[in-house]
Amino acid sequence: MASSSPLKPIVVYLIDKHPLDIPEVGPAFRWLKYDNDFKRELKGLIGPYDESDLTVLIDKHPAGSAWQQLLGSLLNENVEMVVTHLAPLSSAQRQQLIGICAQVGAQLITPGDAGRNRPAGKENSDT
């Protein structure tokens, strides 16, 4: 799903099939649904957002081509916010993502944040 086109300011990075997933049980790290709840769930994590500012990157396995595209766009300062689940990432990937986001000033949002990392003033602006 990765391409050479520039990413939009908000990037959701998902891993489709984590090595620890059990086929009979389903995905262990499925935290955003791909149905009608996707946008509502995302709004719950980051607050109100403009859908035209959103890029969704999906890798089949950790550290695929979408990961490389995400890192490149972060380093080029094209991304303002990354939304991802850290558990499927390797320890090195987690540290790399945290470090690059801090270096370039991009906001990193994870499901465990429960909206705590939203910019001030957006907590209660449900529309």
C-alpha positions as CSV (number, residue, x, y, z in Angstrom):
1,M,0.0,0.0,0.0
2,A,3.0,2.3,0.2
3,S,3.7,4.6,-2.7
4,S,6.0,7.4,-3.6
5,S,3.4,10.1,-3.2
6,P,3.9,12.5,-0.3
7,L,2.1,11.6,2.9
8,K,-0.5,13.8,4.4
9,P,0.1,15.5,7.8
10,I,-1.7,12.7,9.8
11,V,-0.5,9.1,9.3
12,V,-2.1,6.0,10.7
13,Y,0.4,3.1,10.5
14,L,-1.1,-0.4,10.8
15,I,0.4,-3.9,10.5
16,D,-1.9,-6.4,8.9
17,K,-0.4,-9.7,10.0
18,H,1.8,-9.7,13.0
19,P,4.0,-12.8,13.5
20,L,2.3,-13.5,16.8
21,D,-1.2,-13.6,15.3
22,I,-2.9,-16.9,15.6
23,P,-5.0,-17.5,12.4
24,E,-7.8,-19.4,14.3
25,V,-8.2,-16.5,16.8
26,G,-7.7,-13.6,14.5
27,P,-5.4,-10.5,14.7
28,A,-3.9,-10.0,18.2
29,F,-3.3,-6.3,17.6
30,R,-6.4,-5.2,15.7
31,W,-7.1,-1.9,17.4
32,L,-8.8,0.1,14.6
33,K,-11.7,-1.4,12.9
34,Y,-12.0,-1.0,9.1
35,D,-15.7,-0.5,9.1
36,N,-17.8,2.6,10.0
37,D,-16.2,2.9,13.4
38,F,-12.8,3.6,12.0
39,K,-13.2,7.4,11.8
40,R,-15.1,7.5,15.1
41,E,-12.3,5.5,16.8
42,L,-9.7,7.7,15.3
43,K,-11.5,10.9,16.4
44,G,-11.5,9.4,19.9
45,L,-7.8,9.0,19.8
46,I,-6.7,12.3,18.2
47,G,-9.8,14.6,18.4
48,P,-11.5,16.2,15.5
49,Y,-9.5,16.1,12.3
50,D,-9.9,16.9,8.6
51,E,-10.1,13.6,6.6
52,S,-8.2,15.2,3.7
53,D,-5.2,15.4,6.1
54,L,-5.2,11.6,6.6
55,T,-3.0,8.9,5.1
56,V,-3.4,5.2,6.2
57,L,-0.3,3.0,5.7
58,I,-0.6,-0.7,6.0
59,D,2.3,-3.2,6.0
60,K,1.6,-6.9,5.8
61,H,4.4,-7.6,8.3
62,P,6.4,-5.2,10.6
63,A,9.0,-3.0,8.9
64,G,7.7,-3.3,5.4
65,S,7.7,-0.7,2.6
66,A,5.1,1.4,4.4
67,W,7.4,1.6,7.4
68,Q,10.2,2.9,5.2
69,Q,7.8,5.5,3.6
70,L,6.7,6.6,7.1
71,L,10.2,7.1,8.3
72,G,11.3,8.9,5.2
73,S,8.3,11.3,5.4
74,L,8.9,12.0,9.0
75,L,12.6,12.8,8.4
76,N,11.5,15.1,5.5
77,E,9.2,16.8,8.1
78,N,6.0,16.1,6.0
79,V,4.2,14.4,8.9
80,E,2.8,16.1,11.9
81,M,1.1,13.2,13.7
82,V,1.7,9.4,13.7
83,V,-1.1,7.2,15.0
84,T,0.0,3.6,15.6
85,H,0.1,0.7,18.0
86,L,3.6,0.2,19.4
87,A,3.1,-3.4,20.5
88,P,3.5,-5.0,17.1
89,L,6.7,-3.1,16.5
90,S,10.1,-4.5,17.5
91,S,11.9,-2.7,20.4
92,A,14.3,-1.1,17.9
93,Q,11.4,0.2,15.7
94,R,9.6,1.6,18.8
95,Q,12.7,3.5,19.8
96,Q,13.4,4.6,16.3
97,L,9.8,6.0,15.9
98,I,9.8,7.7,19.3
99,G,13.2,9.3,18.6
100,I,12.4,10.5,15.1
101,C,9.0,11.9,16.2
102,A,10.8,13.8,19.0
103,Q,13.5,15.0,16.7
104,V,11.2,16.4,14.0
105,G,8.4,17.5,16.4
106,A,5.8,15.1,15.1
107,Q,3.2,14.0,17.6
108,L,3.0,10.2,18.3
109,I,-0.4,8.9,19.3
110,T,-0.9,5.3,20.5
111,P,-4.1,3.5,21.7
112,G,-2.7,3.6,25.2
113,D,-2.6,7.4,25.1
114,A,-6.4,7.5,25.3
115,G,-6.3,11.0,23.8
116,R,-4.0,12.4,26.5
117,N,-1.5,13.7,23.9
118,R,-4.0,15.8,22.0
119,P,-3.1,19.5,21.6
120,A,-4.6,21.7,24.3
121,G,-8.2,22.7,23.6
122,K,-9.2,19.7,21.6
123,E,-10.3,17.4,24.4
124,N,-13.8,18.6,24.6
125,S,-14.5,19.8,21.1
126,D,-16.8,16.9,20.0
127,T,-18.9,17.9,17.0
